[in-house]
Amino acid sequence: MTTLRVVRGAAPDHAKLQRLQALQAEISAGLPLGEAEERCRTIRRTPFRYRPVVVIAAQALLAVGVAVVFSVDPLNMALAFVAAALAALTQYLLARASVPFFFSQIAGGFVLTLVAALTPLLARTGWDQAASIRPSVIVASGIVLMLAGLTVVGAAQDAIDGFALTALGRLLELVTQTVGVVLGILLGLELARVLGFAMAPPSQALPLGPLGLQFLGAAIIAVAVAVYNGAGLRIVVISAALSFVAWAGFVAASALGFDTAAASGAGAFLGSVLGIVIAFRLHVPSVTITIAAILPMVPGAAVFRGLLTIVESGDDPTLLPAGAVTLAAAATVGVSLAVGASLGIYLGQPLTATLRGVTRSRARLRR
């Protein structure tokens, strides 16, 4: 072996993906080869739609969406925005310095957790509203940001389709990114404990807010995801609408008595199937809107609750198993989301094929 080149995945750019999908349709319709090559080069050279400050603000807005789902007050929403923005800015600066993403995840989790742990200092100023600060919600909101992406869904889809090599690669990437977040949070929690700002582990899961705020928070998350992935206005609007559908599936399954993992899988399945059909009808990439539909159900609060319980277990033999069980439950929700989304994509493909056949038949009849 004389030459080795590692091909690294580019940052998501859904606007560019949409243009490439349109180019593919034009090539299938008979676009000449030379013109297609020139168009492809032009698309690849197109810069990202948004400036870094807009991307960072969108990432911070995602944390606000999670806070809205849990129905916290405006102060907690503002603190969640600031903590997530600092974590996103840290990761952006490290990426500019070509630091591996694993260490970027550690740094982001560390900054997020430390900022959240220090927020109770506001209560010492005598500010009455500061007594309502909930650091656990702030960290949980940021965790959803750093676990954002479709790696787990892509890995499950590759495994289902029989592409074992790429599935293993995606799973390894997922494990590496998640471990980085976990290490960063653990470091932040430990430093906060040493400084005297230890957070008490919550005895139960964070309760969701009123139903209307849940849907509003899901829509905010979907819009934020679409923006920081470079999507245009059409994809942003569709993503917000599809998030309502996926969250409605989650709420309906929960009302029928399904546990969180099963309800999350049902919501992911519903959003994925409908997303495939909508993407075909409106000529947008399905992956761009599927991500937005699924992300509100990522179990960021459960991940943080499990980690915090393990860190604060100390000599209490009952807390350590409780934290491990909570983390296992969060992992189950993640797997359920992946399976539901993959199943929706798998079953949605025949629907789009049928719709494509009907469209072509109508076109022939018009001719």
SESE-227213 format. One line per 8 residues: number of its first residue (from 1); their letters; for each residue z, x, y of C-alpha. Coordinates in nm, 4 decimals, decimal comma. Layout:
# SESE-227213
NUM) A) Z:X:Y ~ ...
***
This chain:
# SESE-227213
1) MTTLRVVR) 0,0000:0,0000:0,0000 ~ -0,1140:0,1557:0,3258 ~ -0,0786:-0,1313:0,5720 ~ 0,1764:-0,4067:0,6025 ~ 0,1803:-0,6770:0,8656 ~ 0,4488:-0,9433:0,9023 ~ 0,3091:-1,2664:1,0413 ~ 0,5807:-1,4415:1,2390
9) GAAPDHAK) 0,5742:-1,8069:1,3301 ~ 0,4968:-1,8891:1,6902 ~ 0,7230:-2,1026:1,9041 ~ 0,6455:-2,4754:1,8775 ~ 0,3818:-2,5963:2,1223 ~ 0,3013:-2,9577:2,0511 ~ 0,0534:-2,9952:2,3354 ~ -0,1509:-2,7109:2,1914
17) LQRLQALQ) -0,1195:-2,8640:1,8456 ~ -0,2531:-3,1932:1,9820 ~ -0,5566:-3,0157:2,1310 ~ -0,6229:-2,8393:1,8008 ~ -0,6051:-3,1689:1,6154 ~ -0,8573:-3,3195:1,8593 ~ -1,0817:-3,0154:1,8069 ~ -1,0622:-3,0646:1,4309
25) AEISAGLP) -1,1821:-3,4231:1,4721 ~ -1,4725:-3,3059:1,6878 ~ -1,5670:-3,0415:1,4303 ~ -1,5704:-3,3083:1,1592 ~ -1,7980:-3,5159:1,3846 ~ -2,0505:-3,2308:1,4034 ~ -1,9441:-2,9953:1,6829 ~ -2,1564:-2,6740:1,6636
33) LGEAEERC) -1,9828:-2,3658:1,5234 ~ -2,0237:-2,1480:1,8326 ~ -1,8845:-2,4116:2,0649 ~ -1,5964:-2,4803:1,8238 ~ -1,5016:-2,1121:1,8154 ~ -1,5055:-2,0913:2,1943 ~ -1,2941:-2,4065:2,2257 ~ -1,0452:-2,2686:1,9719
41) RTIRRTPF) -1,0086:-1,9420:2,1633 ~ -0,9538:-2,1361:2,4863 ~ -0,6833:-2,3498:2,3266 ~ -0,5046:-2,0492:2,1817 ~ -0,4966:-1,8807:2,5238 ~ -0,3551:-2,1903:2,6952 ~ -0,0071:-2,1114:2,8312 ~ 0,2953:-2,3196:2,7454
49) RYRPVVVI) 0,3063:-2,6445:2,9417 ~ 0,6567:-2,6029:3,0914 ~ 0,8349:-2,3178:3,2641 ~ 1,1488:-2,1670:3,1032 ~ 1,3855:-2,3441:3,3446 ~ 1,2432:-2,6817:3,2374 ~ 1,2798:-2,5902:2,8692 ~ 1,6422:-2,4841:2,9176
57) AAQALLAV) 1,7168:-2,8028:3,1112 ~ 1,5588:-3,0105:2,8320 ~ 1,7708:-2,8322:2,5718 ~ 2,0817:-2,9066:2,7762 ~ 1,9690:-3,2690:2,8110 ~ 1,9640:-3,2931:2,4321 ~ 2,3366:-3,2183:2,4293 ~ 2,3875:-3,4938:2,6862
65) GVAVVFSV) 2,2055:-3,7333:2,4529 ~ 2,4465:-3,6496:2,1714 ~ 2,7398:-3,7039:2,4070 ~ 2,5987:-4,0440:2,5021 ~ 2,5810:-4,1413:2,1340 ~ 2,9563:-4,0745:2,1127 ~ 3,0111:-4,2696:2,4377 ~ 3,2049:-4,0074:2,6318
73) DPLNMALA) 3,2700:-4,0229:3,0052 ~ 3,0436:-3,8588:3,2680 ~ 3,2686:-3,5526:3,2933 ~ 3,2281:-3,4735:2,9231 ~ 2,8538:-3,5292:2,9535 ~ 2,8366:-3,2851:3,2436 ~ 3,0397:-3,0259:3,0522 ~ 2,8180:-3,0721:2,7456
81) FVAAALAA) 2,5148:-3,0121:2,9684 ~ 2,6636:-2,6941:3,1174 ~ 2,7765:-2,5527:2,7816 ~ 2,4407:-2,6223:2,6159 ~ 2,2519:-2,4811:2,9150 ~ 2,4520:-2,1565:2,8987 ~ 2,3908:-2,1302:2,5249 ~ 2,0177:-2,1988:2,5700
89) LTQYLLAR) 1,9972:-1,9458:2,8554 ~ 2,1694:-1,6860:2,6361 ~ 1,9216:-1,7428:2,3565 ~ 1,6282:-1,7278:2,5983 ~ 1,7403:-1,3931:2,7418 ~ 1,7942:-1,2505:2,3939 ~ 1,4490:-1,3702:2,2891 ~ 1,2994:-1,1936:2,5937
97) ASVPFFFS) 1,4753:-0,8781:2,4747 ~ 1,3191:-0,9221:2,1257 ~ 1,6583:-0,9678:1,9599 ~ 1,6245:-1,1206:1,6090 ~ 1,6803:-1,4945:1,6062 ~ 1,9754:-1,4603:1,3674 ~ 2,1771:-1,2738:1,6324 ~ 2,0509:-1,5160:1,8956
105) QIAGGFVL) 2,1998:-1,8019:1,6940 ~ 2,5313:-1,6146:1,6715 ~ 2,5356:-1,5579:2,0470 ~ 2,4425:-1,9174:2,1245 ~ 2,7133:-2,0573:1,8988 ~ 2,9682:-1,8154:2,0403 ~ 2,8926:-1,9010:2,4050 ~ 2,8878:-2,2730:2,3326
113) TLVAALTP) 3,2221:-2,2709:2,1521 ~ 3,3979:-2,0450:2,3993 ~ 3,2875:-2,2535:2,6974 ~ 3,4038:-2,5725:2,5246 ~ 3,7385:-2,4148:2,4312 ~ 3,8015:-2,3100:2,7926 ~ 3,7240:-2,6518:2,9437 ~ 4,0900:-2,7695:2,9134
121) LLARTGWD) 4,1664:-2,5178:3,1900 ~ 4,0366:-2,7833:3,4283 ~ 4,3400:-2,9959:3,3408 ~ 4,5686:-2,7254:3,4837 ~ 4,4158:-2,7778:3,8256 ~ 4,5826:-3,1175:3,8484 ~ 4,2541:-3,3054:3,8285 ~ 4,3325:-3,6387:3,6655
129) QAASIRPS) 3,9897:-3,6863:3,5068 ~ 4,0197:-3,3493:3,3304 ~ 4,2735:-3,5017:3,0923 ~ 3,9864:-3,6856:2,9183 ~ 3,7966:-3,3686:2,8235 ~ 3,6984:-3,3613:2,4538 ~ 3,5920:-3,0055:2,3566 ~ 3,4935:-3,1174:2,0050
137) VIVASGIV) 3,2229:-3,3447:2,1475 ~ 3,0934:-3,0607:2,3662 ~ 3,0564:-2,8257:2,0696 ~ 2,9117:-3,0965:1,8457 ~ 2,6455:-3,1699:2,1076 ~ 2,5452:-2,8056:2,1236 ~ 2,5344:-2,7697:1,7463 ~ 2,2648:-3,0355:1,7258
145) LMLAGLTV) 2,0660:-2,8299:1,9771 ~ 2,0867:-2,5098:1,7741 ~ 2,0169:-2,6834:1,4446 ~ 1,7178:-2,8619:1,5985 ~ 1,3862:-2,8210:1,4240 ~ 1,2057:-2,9378:1,1153 ~ 1,2707:-2,6343:0,8920 ~ 1,4672:-2,8320:0,6360
153) VGAAQDAI) 1,2072:-3,1096:0,6318 ~ 0,9243:-2,8598:0,6023 ~ 1,1025:-2,6811:0,3172 ~ 1,1589:-3,0079:0,1309 ~ 0,7982:-3,1137:0,1855 ~ 0,6644:-2,7794:0,0578 ~ 0,8869:-2,8033:-0,2494 ~ 0,7755:-3,1606:-0,3211
161) DGFALTAL) 0,4096:-3,0663:-0,2782 ~ 0,4499:-2,7726:-0,5185 ~ 0,4313:-2,4838:-0,2698 ~ 0,7302:-2,2966:-0,4088 ~ 0,6732:-1,9698:-0,2217 ~ 0,6637:-2,1211:0,1268 ~ 0,9468:-2,3592:0,0345 ~ 1,1694:-2,0647:-0,0581
169) GRLLELVT) 1,0735:-1,8851:0,2620 ~ 1,1586:-2,1885:0,4749 ~ 1,4873:-2,2394:0,2920 ~ 1,5832:-1,8761:0,3490 ~ 1,4993:-1,9143:0,7175 ~ 1,7067:-2,2312:0,7344 ~ 2,0063:-2,0666:0,5667 ~ 1,9820:-1,7646:0,7962
177) QTVGVVLG) 1,9679:-1,9763:1,1118 ~ 2,2541:-2,1986:0,9992 ~ 2,4726:-1,9022:0,9015 ~ 2,4089:-1,7533:1,2446 ~ 2,5325:-2,0704:1,4149 ~ 2,8367:-2,0849:1,1854 ~ 2,9288:-1,7221:1,2558 ~ 2,8941:-1,7739:1,6295
185) ILLGLELA) 3,1171:-2,0812:1,6214 ~ 3,3756:-1,9061:1,4072 ~ 3,3825:-1,6096:1,6451 ~ 3,4222:-1,8418:1,9411 ~ 3,7019:-2,0373:1,7751 ~ 3,8860:-1,7201:1,6779 ~ 3,8606:-1,5708:2,0270 ~ 3,9789:-1,9000:2,1777
193) RVLGFAMA) 4,2765:-1,8977:1,9415 ~ 4,3669:-1,5411:2,0386 ~ 4,3447:-1,6340:2,4079 ~ 4,5744:-1,9304:2,3511 ~ 4,3140:-2,2066:2,3714 ~ 4,2983:-2,3053:2,0067 ~ 4,1500:-2,6487:1,9372 ~ 4,3358:-2,8779:1,7011
201) PPSQALPL) 4,1187:-2,9961:1,4109 ~ 4,0410:-3,3704:1,4386 ~ 4,1904:-3,5869:1,1670 ~ 3,8832:-3,8088:1,1389 ~ 3,5162:-3,8214:1,2286 ~ 3,4134:-3,8773:1,5877 ~ 3,3474:-4,2500:1,6387 ~ 3,0090:-4,3618:1,7644
209) GPLGLQFL) 2,9893:-4,5499:2,0907 ~ 2,8617:-4,9017:2,1551 ~ 2,5292:-4,9870:1,9951 ~ 2,3397:-4,9844:2,3229 ~ 2,4612:-4,6346:2,4099 ~ 2,3703:-4,5148:2,0610 ~ 2,0083:-4,6161:2,1128 ~ 2,0084:-4,4709:2,4646
217) GAAIIAVA) 2,1449:-4,1406:2,3366 ~ 1,8858:-4,1291:2,0569 ~ 1,6081:-4,1849:2,3121 ~ 1,7437:-3,9075:2,5374 ~ 1,7522:-3,6693:2,2419 ~ 1,3951:-3,7593:2,1463 ~ 1,2663:-3,7052:2,5004 ~ 1,4468:-3,3713:2,5288
225) VAVYNGAG) 1,3073:-3,2506:2,1953 ~ 0,9544:-3,3511:2,2924 ~ 0,9767:-3,1741:2,6294 ~ 1,1151:-2,8419:2,5080 ~ 0,8536:-2,8377:2,2328 ~ 0,5835:-2,8581:2,4997 ~ 0,4668:-3,2163:2,4405 ~ 0,2729:-3,4203:2,6938
233) LRIVVISA) 0,3586:-3,7593:2,8362 ~ 0,2042:-3,9590:2,5506 ~ 0,4051:-3,7775:2,2841 ~ 0,7229:-3,8046:2,4933 ~ 0,6892:-4,1826:2,5219 ~ 0,6019:-4,2279:2,1537 ~ 0,8909:-4,0044:2,0479 ~ 1,1374:-4,2115:2,2503
241) ALSFVAWA) 1,0058:-4,5345:2,0971 ~ 1,0132:-4,3953:1,7438 ~ 1,3714:-4,2757:1,7882 ~ 1,4698:-4,6408:1,8388 ~ 1,3045:-4,7297:1,5072 ~ 1,4696:-4,4483:1,3118 ~ 1,8117:-4,5169:1,4619 ~ 1,7690:-4,8894:1,3902
249) GFVAASAL) 1,7085:-4,7994:1,0255 ~ 2,0253:-4,5898:1,0260 ~ 2,2306:-4,8681:1,1858 ~ 2,0911:-5,1343:0,9518 ~ 2,1594:-4,9251:0,6406 ~ 2,5127:-4,8536:0,7625 ~ 2,5715:-5,2245:0,8222 ~ 2,4628:-5,2962:0,4647
257) GFDTAAAS) 2,7375:-5,0666:0,3349 ~ 2,5471:-4,7420:0,2751 ~ 2,7356:-4,4206:0,3449 ~ 2,6293:-4,1835:0,6234 ~ 2,4025:-3,9677:0,4074 ~ 2,2146:-4,2604:0,2556 ~ 2,1861:-4,4378:0,5914 ~ 2,0519:-4,1187:0,7521
265) GAGAFLGS) 1,7937:-4,0856:0,4778 ~ 1,6876:-4,4470:0,5287 ~ 1,6479:-4,3950:0,9020 ~ 1,4496:-4,0748:0,8474 ~ 1,2248:-4,2501:0,5950 ~ 1,1540:-4,5423:0,8262 ~ 1,0847:-4,3188:1,1251 ~ 0,8648:-4,0868:0,9200
273) VLGIVIAF) 0,6489:-4,3620:0,7672 ~ 0,5975:-4,5379:1,0975 ~ 0,5430:-4,2037:1,2692 ~ 0,2536:-4,1204:1,0363 ~ 0,0840:-4,4523:1,1131 ~ 0,1460:-4,4288:1,4898 ~ 0,0229:-4,0703:1,4965 ~ -0,3026:-4,1745:1,3292
281) RLHVPSVT) -0,3620:-4,4732:1,5554 ~ -0,2829:-4,2883:1,8804 ~ -0,4304:-3,9503:1,7786 ~ -0,1172:-3,7402:1,8132 ~ 0,0260:-3,4892:1,5600 ~ 0,2702:-3,6659:1,3286 ~ 0,5110:-3,3706:1,3125 ~ 0,5694:-3,3885:1,6878
289) ITIAAILP) 0,7093:-3,7408:1,6821 ~ 0,8794:-3,7137:1,3423 ~ 1,1040:-3,4349:1,4714 ~ 1,2185:-3,6495:1,7606 ~ 1,2893:-3,9466:1,5352 ~ 1,5074:-3,7519:1,2919 ~ 1,7038:-3,5215:1,5201 ~ 1,9550:-3,7791:1,6528
297) MVPGAAVF) 2,0943:-3,8087:1,2987 ~ 2,1648:-3,4357:1,2533 ~ 2,5387:-3,4090:1,1636 ~ 2,6487:-3,1697:1,4369 ~ 2,9914:-3,3302:1,4748 ~ 3,0635:-3,3051:1,1021 ~ 2,9609:-2,9376:1,0929 ~ 3,1966:-2,8495:1,3764
305) RGLLTIVE) 3,4812:-3,0593:1,2363 ~ 3,4551:-2,8822:0,9004 ~ 3,4419:-2,5359:1,0576 ~ 3,7316:-2,6088:1,2916 ~ 3,9431:-2,7396:1,0034 ~ 3,8768:-2,4245:0,8003 ~ 3,9566:-2,1902:1,0912 ~ 4,2801:-2,3710:1,1778
313) SGDDPTLL) 4,3910:-2,4149:0,8143 ~ 4,6222:-2,1120:0,8239 ~ 4,8871:-2,1479:0,5563 ~ 4,8264:-2,5202:0,5086 ~ 4,6676:-2,5545:0,1627 ~ 4,5403:-2,9051:0,2343 ~ 4,3224:-2,8244:0,5368 ~ 4,0937:-2,5690:0,3695
321) PAGAVTLA) 3,9614:-2,8060:0,0986 ~ 3,9302:-3,0814:0,3596 ~ 3,7112:-2,8591:0,5758 ~ 3,4966:-2,7604:0,2790 ~ 3,4486:-3,1256:0,1851 ~ 3,3458:-3,2096:0,5416 ~ 3,0896:-2,9284:0,5444 ~ 2,9574:-3,0421:0,2061
329) AAATVGVS) 2,9190:-3,3950:0,3421 ~ 2,7279:-3,2594:0,6428 ~ 2,4993:-3,0637:0,4102 ~ 2,4395:-3,3815:0,2102 ~ 2,3311:-3,5616:0,5268 ~ 2,0904:-3,2774:0,6044 ~ 1,9369:-3,2938:0,2586 ~ 1,9138:-3,6720:0,2838
337) LAVGASLG) 1,7297:-3,6413:0,6151 ~ 1,4861:-3,3951:0,4601 ~ 1,4234:-3,6105:0,1548 ~ 1,3828:-3,9276:0,3599 ~ 1,1406:-3,7653:0,6031 ~ 0,9419:-3,5976:0,3256 ~ 0,9204:-3,9216:0,1290 ~ 0,8021:-4,1020:0,4407
345) IYLGQPLT) 0,5322:-3,8413:0,4999 ~ 0,4287:-3,8543:0,1333 ~ 0,3984:-4,2349:0,1301 ~ 0,2505:-4,2486:0,4798 ~ -0,0492:-4,0338:0,3899 ~ -0,2122:-4,3039:0,1682 ~ -0,1591:-4,5521:0,4512 ~ -0,3421:-4,3289:0,6973
353) ATLRGVTR) -0,6176:-4,2702:0,4416 ~ -0,6583:-4,6467:0,4066 ~ -0,6605:-4,6933:0,7831 ~ -0,9154:-4,4124:0,8145 ~ -1,1389:-4,5828:0,5594 ~ -1,1123:-4,9168:0,7392 ~ -1,1951:-4,7488:1,0711 ~ -1,5029:-4,5810:0,9256
361) SRARLRR) -1,6200:-4,9041:0,7659 ~ -1,5923:-5,0868:1,0974 ~ -1,7838:-4,8092:1,2674 ~ -2,0679:-4,8411:1,0130 ~ -2,0807:-5,2155:1,0601 ~ -2,1114:-5,1735:1,4371 ~ -2,4028:-4,9402:1,3860
***
